[in-house]
Amino acid sequence: DGPGAGVQRMEDTGNSIFTQLLQRSFFKENNEAPGTYIIPEPFDELAEFLSSGEYFRIKKRSEFDDGPINIPERARHVYLDINDLARASGRLSRITNLRSLVVVGQISSGSQKSDLIQTLKELLIGMKCLRVLMVSEPLLADLPKLKHLRYLEIHVEENYGNASLPESICKLYQLQTLIRRFCGNKLSMPKNFKQLISLQFLETEPEAVCTIADIGKLTSLQEINTFEVGDNDNFGISQLENMNQVRGSLCIKGLEMVEGKDEALKAKLGKKEYIETLDLRWKLVSKERTESMMTAPHEVLEGLQPHCNLSKLIINGYTGMEPPNWLKGAPAQELNLKCIELSNCSGWKDLPPFGILPYLKVLHLRQMRSLRRIGEEIYGQDIPSGFPQLHELLFEGLRNLEEWFLPNRDIQLLPKLRSLSITNCGKLKGPQALPYLLENLPSVFIKNCPNIGKDYIRPSMTIGKPILKKDVECIRTSPVYCQKPASLKRKFADRSW
């Protein structure tokens, strides 16, 4: 059964059990392969003993002669080298209840690829109960109909070249997990891949995923990572309409292909409650085309309102002149956003009241060429309570930004701020209240901002820590009295004083 709302997924239960076993040292991290784990030898031997012949593994080829490999009749899970497949085939063909078959390694120069392909095909025809198959890609020229197969993992040999999955893979209607370990090889997806309606996990090249026509039929899919809008209905944004089990990160590219709000609404992002990170991207286009598209991007972004559970929002290449309404007022206060990153939003002149977002911890603004002023509106109507949780603030490449409004020193501004970075903001002048904001920050980095500092550094100023770095020339001659030694870590730009 597919995962449902309010019901714990099998994967979540398994992850909880694995975490408990890891804490009890049944597993340990593999330092040679980050992200993987190994079983300590005592537990490995215990597991092998308790399996009582149900699990069969060839550890070293030298343990066997050139004769046939004797696999126990009770074996349900078999692990062997690809070059031992032919010698094990006789015994494997008589095990009709096999559940897992793992074939590892690369075909040696002395082995006949065509013979191995045929051997595997004949074996799989008889494995009616197989649930798990892990095999090297060269052996997958064709697959029989394995109606119970749930997990298929394909390893690609280096220098194998471009490849395509066999069309027969589309008949594995119960398949839930498909992993194709890749190493730079381009992959073509089968024409009828949309028939894998039970598929929940797909791990392969993002470029390959973007070539799946009618991917919206895979309504059980939980991970998609990247979706690129195409120029016809088979690749339109409406394909996302019923994919409500998608979770984790979702990057939607090619939003310049979406014509308006009505089309964007077909994605129904507001129903996708499991998405934690949403990355919305428009491609950079010519100036002439940008002017002709000024209305459409705003309408499109308006129609892409996410579910309130969203934790991180990234917007890149947006050419509209204003933010969407769902980032303003009451709709914004319902969002659980903790991080917002805006990049190359070339038409955005005013910022929404990000300060009213109750959980926002990170705000990054990059390459926003129309932004000339960050005014009091960014804090919301009640300025003292704006940005109650903000930890990290970054301005980068805001070349036309001239003014940044900060309330006076009597207001406790940005109480949780710990990191401030301002780089390549050549026109920005330092607000009068900036020194008081910087006074208690553990991390400050200011670079290529020649106007910051000249308007507020005073000989009589008393502060608790050194505050500014590169390109604040007046710091060199202004006497600054430090009440106590600075013990907090700071980043200093590398410049000779």
C-alpha positions as CSV (number, residue, x, y, z in Angstrom):
1,D,0.0,0.0,0.0
2,G,1.1,3.5,-0.7
3,P,2.0,5.8,2.2
4,G,-1.0,7.7,3.5
5,A,-1.5,10.8,5.6
6,G,-1.2,10.1,9.3
7,V,0.2,6.6,8.7
8,Q,3.9,6.0,9.5
9,R,5.7,4.7,6.4
10,M,7.5,1.4,6.4
11,E,10.7,3.3,5.6
12,D,10.3,5.5,8.7
13,T,9.8,2.4,10.9
14,G,12.8,0.8,9.3
15,N,14.9,3.9,9.8
16,S,13.9,4.1,13.5
17,I,14.9,0.4,14.0
18,F,18.2,0.9,12.2
19,T,19.0,4.0,14.3
20,Q,18.4,1.9,17.5
21,L,20.7,-0.9,16.2
22,L,23.3,1.7,15.2
23,Q,23.2,3.1,18.7
24,R,23.7,-0.4,20.1
25,S,26.8,-1.0,17.9
26,F,25.1,-3.6,15.7
27,F,26.3,-1.4,12.8
28,K,29.1,1.0,12.5
29,E,30.0,3.7,9.9
30,N,32.2,2.7,7.0
31,N,35.0,5.3,6.9
32,E,36.1,4.1,3.4
33,A,32.7,4.6,1.9
34,P,30.8,7.6,3.6
35,G,27.1,7.1,4.0
36,T,27.4,3.3,4.2
37,Y,27.7,1.0,7.2
38,I,29.3,-2.3,8.1
39,I,28.4,-5.1,10.5
40,P,31.1,-5.9,13.1
41,E,32.5,-9.4,12.6
42,P,30.9,-11.0,15.7
43,F,27.4,-9.8,14.7
44,D,28.1,-10.9,11.1
45,E,29.0,-14.4,12.2
46,L,25.9,-14.5,14.5
47,A,23.6,-13.4,11.7
48,E,25.0,-16.0,9.4
49,F,24.6,-18.7,12.0
50,L,21.0,-17.7,12.7
51,S,20.1,-17.6,9.1
52,S,20.5,-21.4,9.0
53,G,21.3,-21.7,5.3
54,E,18.7,-19.1,4.1
55,Y,21.5,-16.7,3.2
56,F,24.4,-17.8,0.9
57,R,27.4,-15.6,0.2
58,I,30.6,-16.3,-1.7
59,K,33.2,-14.3,0.1
60,K,36.3,-15.4,-1.8
61,R,36.6,-17.3,-5.1
62,S,39.6,-19.1,-3.9
63,E,37.5,-21.1,-1.5
64,F,35.9,-23.0,-4.4
65,D,37.2,-25.1,-7.2
66,D,36.3,-24.9,-10.8
67,G,33.3,-27.2,-10.3
68,P,29.7,-26.2,-9.6
69,I,28.9,-24.1,-6.6
70,N,26.7,-25.9,-4.1
71,I,24.1,-23.5,-2.8
72,P,21.8,-24.8,0.0
73,E,18.3,-25.7,-1.0
74,R,16.9,-23.5,1.7
75,A,18.7,-20.4,0.4
76,R,16.4,-17.4,0.0
77,H,19.1,-14.8,-0.4
78,V,22.2,-15.3,-2.6
79,Y,25.2,-13.0,-3.1
80,L,27.9,-13.9,-5.6
81,D,30.4,-12.6,-8.1
82,I,29.4,-12.1,-11.7
83,N,32.1,-14.4,-12.9
84,D,30.7,-17.2,-10.7
85,L,27.3,-16.9,-12.2
86,A,27.7,-19.6,-14.7
87,R,29.1,-22.1,-12.2
88,A,26.3,-21.4,-9.8
89,S,23.5,-21.4,-12.4
90,G,22.8,-25.2,-12.1
91,R,22.0,-25.0,-8.4
92,L,20.2,-21.6,-8.7
93,S,17.9,-22.9,-11.3
94,R,16.5,-25.4,-8.8
95,I,15.8,-22.8,-6.1
96,T,12.3,-21.7,-7.0
97,N,11.6,-19.6,-3.8
98,L,14.6,-17.3,-4.0
99,R,13.8,-13.8,-2.7
100,S,17.0,-11.9,-3.2
101,L,19.8,-12.2,-5.9
102,V,22.8,-9.9,-5.7
103,V,25.4,-10.2,-8.5
104,V,28.5,-8.0,-8.0
105,G,31.8,-7.3,-9.7
106,Q,32.7,-6.7,-13.4
107,I,32.9,-9.1,-16.2
108,S,36.4,-10.4,-16.5
109,S,38.2,-10.4,-19.9
110,G,37.9,-14.2,-20.1
111,S,34.1,-14.3,-19.6
112,Q,31.7,-14.2,-22.5
113,K,29.3,-11.3,-21.9
114,S,26.6,-12.8,-24.3
115,D,26.7,-16.1,-22.4
116,L,26.3,-14.4,-19.1
117,I,23.4,-12.4,-20.3
118,Q,21.6,-15.5,-21.5
119,T,22.4,-17.4,-18.3
120,L,20.9,-14.7,-16.2
121,K,17.8,-14.3,-18.3
122,E,17.1,-18.1,-18.1
123,L,17.6,-18.0,-14.3
124,L,15.3,-15.1,-13.8
125,I,12.5,-16.7,-15.8
126,G,12.4,-19.4,-13.1
127,M,12.6,-17.0,-10.1
128,K,8.9,-16.4,-9.8
129,C,9.2,-15.2,-6.2
130,L,12.1,-12.8,-6.5
131,R,11.7,-9.5,-4.6
132,V,15.2,-8.0,-4.8
133,L,17.6,-8.0,-7.7
134,M,21.0,-6.2,-7.8
135,V,23.0,-6.7,-11.0
136,S,25.5,-5.1,-13.4
137,E,24.0,-3.1,-16.2
138,P,25.6,-5.1,-19.1
139,L,23.6,-8.1,-18.0
140,L,20.3,-6.3,-18.3
141,A,19.8,-6.6,-22.1
142,D,16.3,-8.0,-21.3
143,L,14.2,-8.8,-18.2
144,P,11.5,-11.4,-17.9
145,K,8.3,-10.5,-16.2
146,L,9.1,-10.6,-12.5
147,K,5.7,-9.8,-11.1
148,H,6.8,-9.8,-7.5
149,L,10.0,-7.7,-7.9
150,R,10.1,-4.8,-5.5
151,Y,13.7,-3.6,-5.6
152,L,16.0,-3.3,-8.6
153,E,19.5,-1.9,-8.3
154,I,21.7,-1.6,-11.4
155,H,25.5,-1.0,-11.2
156,V,27.1,0.7,-14.1
157,E,30.6,-0.4,-15.1
158,E,33.1,2.4,-15.8
159,N,33.6,3.3,-19.4
160,Y,30.4,1.5,-20.3
161,G,29.3,4.5,-22.4
162,N,25.8,5.8,-22.9
163,A,23.1,3.3,-22.0
164,S,19.3,2.8,-22.0
165,L,17.2,0.7,-19.6
166,P,15.5,-2.2,-21.4
167,E,11.8,-1.6,-22.3
168,S,10.9,-4.8,-20.5
169,I,11.6,-3.0,-17.2
170,C,8.3,-1.2,-17.7
171,K,6.4,-4.4,-17.0
172,L,7.6,-4.7,-13.4
173,Y,4.3,-3.3,-12.2
174,Q,5.1,-4.0,-8.5
175,L,8.5,-2.4,-8.5
176,Q,8.9,0.1,-5.7
177,T,12.6,1.1,-5.8
178,L,14.8,1.5,-8.9
179,I,18.4,2.6,-8.3
180,R,20.9,3.0,-11.2
181,R,24.3,3.8,-9.8
182,F,25.8,6.1,-12.3
183,C,29.4,7.3,-13.1
184,G,28.9,10.0,-15.7
185,N,27.2,7.7,-18.3
186,K,24.2,9.3,-20.0
187,L,21.0,7.3,-19.6
188,S,17.9,7.0,-21.9
189,M,14.7,6.2,-20.1
190,P,12.3,3.7,-21.6
191,K,9.3,5.1,-23.5
192,N,6.7,3.4,-21.3
193,F,8.4,4.2,-17.9
194,K,5.2,5.8,-16.8
195,Q,3.7,2.3,-16.4
196,L,5.7,1.7,-13.2
197,I,2.8,3.0,-11.1
198,S,4.0,1.4,-7.9
199,L,7.4,3.1,-8.0
200,Q,8.2,5.0,-4.8
201,F,12.0,5.6,-5.1
202,L,14.0,6.5,-8.2
203,E,17.7,7.2,-7.9
204,T,19.5,8.0,-11.1
205,E,20.8,11.0,-13.1
206,P,18.5,14.1,-12.7
207,E,18.8,14.6,-16.5
208,A,17.4,11.2,-17.1
209,V,14.4,11.8,-14.8
210,C,13.6,14.9,-16.7
211,T,13.2,12.8,-19.9
212,I,10.3,10.7,-18.4
213,A,7.2,11.5,-20.4
214,D,3.9,11.7,-18.3
215,I,5.8,11.3,-15.1
216,G,2.7,12.4,-13.3
217,K,1.3,8.9,-13.6
218,L,3.9,7.8,-11.0
219,T,1.7,9.0,-8.2
220,S,3.4,6.9,-5.6
221,L,6.8,8.4,-6.3
222,Q,8.3,9.9,-3.1
223,E,11.5,11.4,-4.5
224,I,11.9,13.3,-7.7
225,N,14.5,16.0,-6.8
226,T,14.3,17.7,-10.2
227,F,11.4,18.4,-12.5
228,E,12.0,20.4,-15.7
229,V,9.0,22.0,-17.4
230,G,8.8,21.1,-21.1
231,D,7.0,22.6,-24.1
232,N,4.2,20.0,-24.3
233,D,1.6,18.4,-22.0
234,N,3.7,15.3,-21.5
235,F,6.3,17.4,-19.7
236,G,4.0,20.3,-18.5
237,I,3.9,21.5,-14.9
238,S,0.5,19.8,-14.6
239,Q,2.3,16.5,-14.4
240,L,2.9,17.4,-10.7
241,E,-0.8,17.6,-10.0
242,N,-1.3,14.2,-8.3
243,M,2.3,13.6,-7.1
244,N,1.4,14.4,-3.5
245,Q,3.7,11.8,-2.0
246,V,6.8,13.7,-3.2
247,R,9.0,14.7,-0.2
248,G,12.3,16.1,0.7
249,S,13.7,18.5,-1.9
250,L,11.9,19.5,-5.2
251,C,13.6,21.7,-7.8
252,I,11.3,22.9,-10.6
253,K,13.2,24.2,-13.6
254,G,12.1,25.9,-16.8
255,L,9.3,28.0,-15.2
256,E,9.6,30.4,-18.0
257,M,7.7,27.8,-20.0
258,V,4.6,28.3,-17.8
259,E,2.2,30.8,-19.2
260,G,0.3,32.1,-16.2
261,K,-1.3,31.5,-12.8
262,D,-3.9,29.1,-14.0
263,E,-1.3,26.8,-15.5
264,A,0.9,27.1,-12.4
265,L,-2.0,26.2,-10.1
266,K,-2.2,22.8,-11.9
267,A,0.9,21.8,-10.0
268,K,-1.1,21.9,-6.8
269,L,2.0,22.6,-4.7
270,G,-0.2,23.5,-1.7
271,K,-1.2,19.8,-1.4
272,K,2.4,18.6,-1.2
273,E,2.8,18.5,2.6
274,Y,6.0,16.5,2.6
275,I,8.2,18.8,0.6
276,E,10.8,20.4,2.9
277,T,12.8,22.4,0.3
278,L,11.3,24.0,-2.8
279,D,13.6,25.4,-5.5
280,L,11.9,27.5,-8.2
281,R,14.0,28.4,-11.2
282,W,13.6,30.5,-14.3
283,K,16.2,30.6,-17.0
284,L,17.9,33.9,-17.7
285,V,16.5,35.3,-21.0
286,S,17.3,38.3,-23.2
287,K,16.4,41.8,-22.1
288,E,13.7,42.1,-24.9
289,R,12.1,38.8,-23.8
290,T,12.3,39.8,-20.1
291,E,10.3,42.9,-20.8
292,S,7.6,40.9,-22.6
293,M,7.4,38.4,-19.7
294,M,7.1,40.9,-16.9
295,T,3.5,40.0,-16.1
296,A,3.7,36.3,-16.5
297,P,6.4,35.5,-13.9
298,H,4.5,37.2,-11.2
299,E,1.3,35.3,-12.1
300,V,3.2,32.0,-12.2
301,L,4.9,32.6,-8.8
302,E,1.5,33.5,-7.4
303,G,0.2,30.1,-8.5
304,L,3.0,28.2,-6.9
305,Q,2.1,28.7,-3.3
306,P,3.6,25.8,-1.3
307,H,2.2,23.9,1.6
308,C,2.6,25.6,5.0
309,N,5.0,22.8,6.1
310,L,7.7,24.1,3.7
311,S,11.0,24.7,5.5
312,K,13.2,26.2,2.8
313,L,12.3,28.3,-0.2
314,I,14.7,29.1,-3.1
315,I,13.8,31.4,-5.9
316,N,16.3,31.9,-8.8
317,G,16.0,33.9,-12.0
318,Y,12.5,35.3,-11.3
319,T,11.9,38.4,-13.4
320,G,8.7,39.7,-11.9
321,M,8.6,43.1,-10.3
322,E,7.0,42.1,-7.0
323,P,6.8,39.2,-4.6
324,P,3.7,36.9,-4.5
325,N,0.9,37.6,-2.1
326,W,1.6,34.4,-0.2
327,L,4.8,35.9,1.1
328,K,2.9,38.9,2.5
329,G,0.5,39.4,5.5
330,A,-1.6,36.6,7.0
331,P,-0.7,33.9,4.4
332,A,3.0,34.4,5.1
333,Q,2.5,34.1,8.9
334,E,1.1,30.6,8.4
335,L,4.3,29.4,6.7
336,N,6.9,27.4,8.7
337,L,9.7,28.8,6.5
338,K,13.1,28.6,8.2
339,C,15.3,29.6,5.2
340,I,14.7,31.9,2.2
341,E,17.3,32.3,-0.6
342,L,16.6,34.8,-3.4
343,S,19.0,34.9,-6.4
344,N,18.9,36.8,-9.7
345,C,15.4,38.2,-9.1
346,S,16.2,41.0,-11.5
347,G,12.8,42.8,-11.4
348,W,12.2,42.7,-7.6
349,K,12.2,46.3,-6.4
350,D,10.7,45.9,-2.9
351,L,10.9,43.1,-0.4
352,P,8.0,41.6,1.4
353,P,7.7,41.7,5.2
354,F,10.0,38.8,5.9
355,G,10.2,39.9,9.5
356,I,6.7,38.6,10.2
357,L,7.8,35.0,9.5
358,P,7.9,33.5,13.0
359,Y,10.4,30.7,12.3
360,L,12.8,32.3,9.7
361,K,16.4,31.7,10.6
362,V,18.3,32.3,7.4
363,L,17.8,35.0,4.7
364,H,20.1,35.2,1.7
365,L,19.7,37.9,-1.0
366,R,21.9,37.6,-4.1
367,Q,22.2,39.5,-7.4
368,M,19.0,41.5,-7.2
369,R,19.8,44.4,-9.6
370,S,16.5,46.3,-9.2
371,L,16.7,46.4,-5.4
372,R,17.8,49.9,-4.3
373,R,16.3,50.1,-0.8
374,I,15.6,47.8,2.0
375,G,13.0,49.8,3.9
376,E,11.1,49.4,7.2
377,E,8.5,47.4,5.4
378,I,10.7,44.3,5.5
379,Y,10.3,44.1,9.3
380,G,6.5,44.1,9.2
381,Q,4.1,46.5,10.9
382,D,5.5,45.9,14.3
383,I,9.2,46.7,13.7
384,P,10.5,45.8,17.2
385,S,9.3,42.2,16.9
386,G,10.5,41.7,13.3
387,F,12.8,38.7,12.6
388,P,12.4,37.1,16.0
389,Q,14.4,34.0,15.1
390,L,16.8,35.2,12.3
391,H,20.3,33.7,12.8
392,E,22.0,34.4,9.5
393,L,21.7,37.4,7.1
394,L,23.5,37.6,3.8
395,F,23.6,40.4,1.1
396,E,25.7,39.5,-2.0
397,G,26.1,41.3,-5.3
398,L,23.4,43.8,-4.6
399,R,25.2,46.4,-6.7
400,N,22.4,49.0,-6.8
401,L,21.4,48.8,-3.2
402,E,21.9,52.2,-1.6
403,E,20.0,52.2,1.6
404,W,19.3,49.6,4.4
405,F,16.9,50.8,7.0
406,L,17.7,49.9,10.6
407,P,15.7,51.2,13.6
408,N,17.5,53.3,16.2
409,R,19.6,51.7,18.9
410,D,16.8,51.8,21.5
411,I,15.0,49.0,19.7
412,Q,16.2,45.5,20.2
413,L,16.7,44.5,16.6
414,L,17.3,41.0,15.3
415,P,17.8,39.6,18.8
416,K,19.0,36.1,17.6
417,L,21.3,37.2,14.7
418,R,24.7,35.5,14.8
419,S,26.1,35.9,11.3
420,L,26.1,38.9,8.9
421,S,27.8,38.9,5.5
422,I,27.7,41.8,3.1
423,T,29.8,41.5,-0.1
424,N,30.0,43.4,-3.4
425,C,27.4,46.0,-2.4
426,G,29.3,49.0,-3.8
427,K,26.6,51.6,-3.3
428,L,25.4,50.6,0.1
429,K,25.9,53.1,2.9
430,G,26.1,51.9,6.5
431,P,22.9,52.7,8.5
432,Q,23.4,54.7,11.7
433,A,22.3,51.8,13.8
434,L,24.7,49.3,12.2
435,P,27.5,49.5,14.8
436,Y,25.0,48.5,17.6
437,L,23.8,45.6,15.5
438,L,27.4,44.4,14.9
439,E,28.4,44.8,18.5
440,N,27.3,41.4,19.6
441,L,27.7,39.3,16.5
442,P,30.0,36.3,16.6
443,S,30.5,36.3,12.8
444,V,30.8,39.4,10.5
445,F,32.1,39.5,7.0
446,I,32.1,42.7,4.9
447,K,34.0,42.9,1.6
448,N,34.0,45.2,-1.4
449,C,31.6,47.6,0.2
450,P,33.6,50.9,0.2
451,N,30.8,53.1,1.5
452,I,30.0,51.2,4.6
453,G,31.5,52.8,7.7
454,K,32.2,56.3,6.4
455,D,28.9,57.7,7.6
456,Y,28.8,56.3,11.2
457,I,32.3,55.8,12.5
458,R,33.0,58.5,15.1
459,P,36.1,59.1,17.2
460,S,34.1,59.0,20.4
461,M,32.3,55.8,19.6
462,T,32.6,53.2,22.4
463,I,32.0,49.5,21.4
464,G,32.8,46.2,22.9
465,K,34.6,44.4,20.0
466,P,36.4,45.2,16.7
467,I,33.6,45.3,14.1
468,L,34.6,45.8,10.5
469,K,37.0,44.3,8.0
470,K,38.0,45.0,4.5
471,D,37.3,48.3,2.7
472,V,36.3,50.3,5.7
473,E,39.3,52.7,5.4
474,C,38.3,55.1,8.1
475,I,38.7,52.3,10.7
476,R,42.5,52.7,10.4
477,T,42.5,56.2,11.7
478,S,39.5,56.3,14.0
479,P,40.4,55.5,17.6
480,V,38.2,52.7,18.8
481,Y,38.1,51.8,22.5
482,C,37.5,48.1,23.3
483,Q,36.0,47.6,26.8
484,K,37.1,44.0,27.0
485,P,39.1,41.6,24.8
486,A,37.2,40.2,21.9
487,S,36.9,36.4,22.4
488,L,34.5,35.6,19.7
489,K,35.5,34.2,16.3
490,R,35.6,36.6,13.4
491,K,36.3,36.4,9.7
492,F,38.9,39.0,8.5
493,A,39.4,39.7,4.8
494,D,43.0,39.2,3.7
495,R,44.2,42.7,3.2
496,S,47.4,44.3,4.4
497,W,46.9,47.2,6.8
